[in-house]
Structure formats: structure tokens, C-alpha cells
Amino acid sequence: MSIETTESNNLMPSNDDKNIVTVTHLGGTVFSFIPALIVWILKKDDSTYIADQSKEALNFQITMLIAQSIAGILVWVLIGFFLVPFVWMINVVFCIIAAISSSKGETYRYPVCLRLIN
């Protein structure tokens, strides 16, 4: 890979990179952290944009998994019945927003996210 190609990847991601990241963000709505983990492991060395956005999606999906687990435990106290659909809705809404941003080539940061993987 030449320096010119690397610099162009940092400035504007290719259409393939944007498509991969968009599908990664949307995949989290159905398959939780699995798509982000697969893309991050397989493609993190190909593009800085893919590495950054797949890591962001993975961190968000881990955060949502933790939130869903806590909400599931709180079902025993009855408040979880309200929290489980609320957490699911937050996941879907933010993943759609992230997918729209990444389809434009923008870097998206989830507002409610634990940054566990650096």
C-alpha cells in the first residue's frame, strides 16, 4: 500500500469502506456485537475508517448488551419491563443514525457508549 493510498483513506473513505461500516452499524440492531466484532477483527488493518467505526460500533453494542442484561435482571423488580424495550429502541435509533452518517463518509460517535476497546 502506498503512502498516497493511505493518506486518501484518512481523508475520504472509499465507497466500499462506507458500505462495510454502514452494514456493521445496522447489523448491531439484529445481531448485537457480532457484526462489529467480525469486521473489526478482519478489516481493522485495511482502513483507518473501518477500524475506527467498527470499534465504535463494537463498544456501543457491548454497552447495549450490558444495559439489556441489567434491564433483564430488573424485570424481577418490574421496572425492567419498561427498560428492556427502551434500551432496544435506543439501540435501533442510534444504529440507524450511525448508519446514515457512515453512508455519507462521516465519523460517528455514539453519545451513550462505554469506550471499552481502545
C-alpha positions in Angstrom: 0.0 0.0 0.0 1.5 3.3 -1.0 1.6 6.5 1.1 -0.8 8.2 -1.3 -3.5 5.5 -0.8 -3.1 5.6 3.0 -3.5 9.4 3.0 -6.6 9.2 0.8 -8.1 6.6 3.2 -7.7 9.1 6.0 -9.3 11.9 4.1 -12.3 10.3 2.5 -13.2 6.7 2.8 -14.0 4.7 -0.3 -17.5 3.6 -1.2 -16.6 0.0 -0.1 -15.4 1.2 3.2 -18.6 3.3 3.7 -20.8 0.3 2.8 -18.9 -2.1 5.1 -19.3 0.4 8.0 -23.0 1.1 7.3 -23.8 -2.6 7.3 -21.7 -3.0 10.5 -23.8 -0.3 12.3 -27.1 -1.7 11.0 -26.1 -5.3 11.9 -26.0 -4.4 15.5 -29.7 -4.0 15.6 -30.3 -7.7 14.9 -27.0 -9.5 15.7 -25.7 -7.4 18.7 -21.9 -7.1 18.8 -21.2 -10.0 16.4 -21.0 -8.0 13.1 -18.9 -5.2 14.6 -16.5 -7.8 16.2 -16.1 -9.7 12.9 -15.5 -6.5 10.9 -13.1 -5.1 13.5 -11.0 -8.3 13.6 -10.9 -8.9 9.8 -10.7 -5.4 8.4 -9.1 -3.2 11.1 -5.8 -3.2 9.2 -7.3 -2.4 5.8 -8.6 1.1 6.6 -8.4 3.5 9.5 -12.1 4.5 8.8 -13.3 0.9 9.1 -11.1 0.3 12.2 -12.4 3.4 13.9 -16.1 2.9 13.1 -16.2 -0.9 13.7 -14.5 -0.3 17.1 -17.1 2.4 17.9 -20.0 0.1 16.9 -18.4 -2.7 18.9 -18.1 -0.5 22.0 -21.7 0.6 21.6 -23.1 -2.9 21.2 -21.2 -4.1 24.3 -22.7 -1.1 26.2 -26.2 -2.1 24.9 -25.6 -5.8 25.9 -24.7 -4.6 29.4 -27.8 -2.4 29.6 -30.0 -5.2 28.3 -28.6 -7.5 30.9 -29.3 -5.0 33.7 -32.8 -4.4 32.4 -33.3 -8.2 32.2 -32.3 -8.5 35.9 -34.6 -5.6 36.8 -37.6 -7.4 35.3 -37.8 -9.1 38.7 -38.5 -5.7 40.3 -41.0 -4.9 37.4 -39.1 -1.8 36.2 -37.3 -4.0 33.7 -40.5 -4.4 31.7 -40.2 -0.8 30.8 -36.4 -0.7 30.4 -36.0 -3.7 28.1 -38.0 -2.1 25.2 -36.5 1.3 26.0 -32.9 0.0 25.6 -33.8 -1.9 22.5 -35.3 1.3 21.0 -32.2 3.3 21.9 -30.1 0.7 20.1 -32.2 0.8 17.0 -32.4 4.6 16.8 -28.7 5.2 17.4 -27.6 2.4 14.9 -29.8 3.9 12.2 -28.3 7.4 12.9 -24.8 5.9 12.8 -25.5 4.1 9.5 -26.8 7.2 7.9 -23.7 9.2 9.0 -21.3 6.4 7.9 -23.0 6.1 4.5 -22.0 9.8 3.9 -18.5 9.0 5.0 -18.7 10.9 8.3 -17.2 9.6 11.6 -20.0 8.9 14.1 -19.6 8.8 17.8 -22.4 7.2 19.9 -23.5 9.6 22.7 -24.2 6.8 25.2 -21.2 4.5 24.9 -18.6 3.0 27.2 -15.2 3.1 25.5 -14.1 -0.4 26.5 -12.0 -1.2 23.4 -9.3 1.3 22.5 
